[in-house]
Amino acid sequence: MEEIDFKNPVWKSLVLKKKQVVLNFLPAKILLSRLQLSITNESKAEDIEQAAKEIFQLYLKSKDLPNAKKDILLLINK
């Protein structure tokens, strides 16, 4: 499995709703929904960066769980 990296733009794309995927990992679905609701057109770059970091950190901590692995492969390879 590829290493996940915060520098990958996929994390910001997720919170900005630029990348639409069907996630398998329930905690990530819940967190992503909350983060997407909190990001608006007027959000500062720091807020977007923090939201992207939150979803990334969840996947980093959970990378050994089966559904998290599926999502990571889906996100990184898309």
C-alpha positions as YAML, in Angstrom:
chain: A
units: angstrom
residues:
- id: 1
  name: MET
  ca: [0.00, 0.00, 0.00]
- id: 2
  name: GLU
  ca: [1.20, 3.49, -0.80]
- id: 3
  name: GLU
  ca: [2.15, 5.79, 2.03]
- id: 4
  name: ILE
  ca: [-0.33, 8.57, 2.58]
- id: 5
  name: ASP
  ca: [1.04, 12.07, 2.50]
- id: 6
  name: PHE
  ca: [-0.55, 15.33, 3.62]
- id: 7
  name: LYS
  ca: [1.08, 17.10, 0.66]
- id: 8
  name: ASN
  ca: [-1.27, 15.20, -1.64]
- id: 9
  name: PRO
  ca: [-3.97, 17.66, -2.80]
- id: 10
  name: VAL
  ca: [-6.68, 15.02, -2.41]
- id: 11
  name: TRP
  ca: [-7.28, 16.00, 1.23]
- id: 12
  name: LYS
  ca: [-8.18, 19.61, 0.38]
- id: 13
  name: SER
  ca: [-10.21, 18.44, -2.59]
- id: 14
  name: LEU
  ca: [-12.28, 16.26, -0.28]
- id: 15
  name: VAL
  ca: [-13.17, 19.01, 2.18]
- id: 16
  name: LEU
  ca: [-13.84, 21.48, -0.65]
- id: 17
  name: LYS
  ca: [-16.18, 18.95, -2.35]
- id: 18
  name: LYS
  ca: [-14.04, 19.01, -5.50]
- id: 19
  name: LYS
  ca: [-13.52, 15.26, -5.25]
- id: 20
  name: GLN
  ca: [-16.62, 13.12, -4.86]
- id: 21
  name: VAL
  ca: [-16.06, 9.58, -3.60]
- id: 22
  name: VAL
  ca: [-18.12, 7.01, -1.74]
- id: 23
  name: LEU
  ca: [-16.21, 6.35, 1.45]
- id: 24
  name: ASN
  ca: [-16.29, 3.00, 3.26]
- id: 25
  name: PHE
  ca: [-14.84, 4.14, 6.59]
- id: 26
  name: LEU
  ca: [-17.77, 5.38, 8.71]
- id: 27
  name: PRO
  ca: [-15.77, 7.69, 11.03]
- id: 28
  name: ALA
  ca: [-14.34, 9.43, 7.96]
- id: 29
  name: LYS
  ca: [-17.80, 9.82, 6.43]
- id: 30
  name: ILE
  ca: [-19.04, 11.52, 9.59]
- id: 31
  name: LEU
  ca: [-15.98, 13.74, 9.98]
- id: 32
  name: LEU
  ca: [-15.95, 14.70, 6.31]
- id: 33
  name: SER
  ca: [-19.63, 15.69, 6.42]
- id: 34
  name: ARG
  ca: [-18.99, 17.90, 9.44]
- id: 35
  name: LEU
  ca: [-15.91, 19.47, 7.86]
- id: 36
  name: GLN
  ca: [-17.68, 20.14, 4.55]
- id: 37
  name: LEU
  ca: [-20.54, 21.84, 6.37]
- id: 38
  name: SER
  ca: [-18.11, 24.05, 8.27]
- id: 39
  name: ILE
  ca: [-16.27, 25.19, 5.11]
- id: 40
  name: THR
  ca: [-17.97, 28.04, 3.26]
- id: 41
  name: ASN
  ca: [-17.00, 30.26, 0.33]
- id: 42
  name: GLU
  ca: [-15.70, 32.80, 2.83]
- id: 43
  name: SER
  ca: [-13.52, 30.30, 4.70]
- id: 44
  name: LYS
  ca: [-9.93, 31.30, 5.24]
- id: 45
  name: ALA
  ca: [-7.08, 29.25, 3.79]
- id: 46
  name: GLU
  ca: [-6.05, 28.29, 7.34]
- id: 47
  name: ASP
  ca: [-9.52, 26.85, 8.02]
- id: 48
  name: ILE
  ca: [-9.40, 24.76, 4.85]
- id: 49
  name: GLU
  ca: [-5.88, 23.60, 5.70]
- id: 50
  name: GLN
  ca: [-6.99, 22.61, 9.21]
- id: 51
  name: ALA
  ca: [-10.00, 20.69, 7.88]
- id: 52
  name: ALA
  ca: [-7.81, 18.83, 5.39]
- id: 53
  name: LYS
  ca: [-5.35, 18.03, 8.17]
- id: 54
  name: GLU
  ca: [-8.14, 16.60, 10.36]
- id: 55
  name: ILE
  ca: [-9.36, 14.14, 7.73]
- id: 56
  name: PHE
  ca: [-5.77, 13.22, 6.84]
- id: 57
  name: GLN
  ca: [-4.90, 12.55, 10.49]
- id: 58
  name: LEU
  ca: [-7.94, 10.33, 10.92]
- id: 59
  name: TYR
  ca: [-6.83, 8.19, 7.98]
- id: 60
  name: LEU
  ca: [-3.22, 8.20, 9.16]
- id: 61
  name: LYS
  ca: [-4.24, 6.91, 12.60]
- id: 62
  name: SER
  ca: [-6.60, 4.33, 11.09]
- id: 63
  name: LYS
  ca: [-4.56, 3.21, 8.09]
- id: 64
  name: ASP
  ca: [-4.42, -0.41, 9.27]
- id: 65
  name: LEU
  ca: [-8.21, -0.84, 9.46]
- id: 66
  name: PRO
  ca: [-9.76, -2.61, 6.44]
- id: 67
  name: ASN
  ca: [-12.28, 0.08, 5.43]
- id: 68
  name: ALA
  ca: [-9.75, 2.86, 5.96]
- id: 69
  name: LYS
  ca: [-7.31, 0.98, 3.71]
- id: 70
  name: LYS
  ca: [-9.98, 0.72, 1.00]
- id: 71
  name: ASP
  ca: [-10.63, 4.46, 1.19]
- id: 72
  name: ILE
  ca: [-6.94, 5.35, 1.11]
- id: 73
  name: LEU
  ca: [-6.40, 3.26, -2.00]
- id: 74
  name: LEU
  ca: [-9.47, 4.80, -3.59]
- id: 75
  name: LEU
  ca: [-8.38, 8.36, -2.76]
- id: 76
  name: ILE
  ca: [-4.70, 8.02, -3.64]
- id: 77
  name: ASN
  ca: [-5.22, 6.14, -6.90]
- id: 78
  name: LYS
  ca: [-8.08, 8.21, -8.27]
...
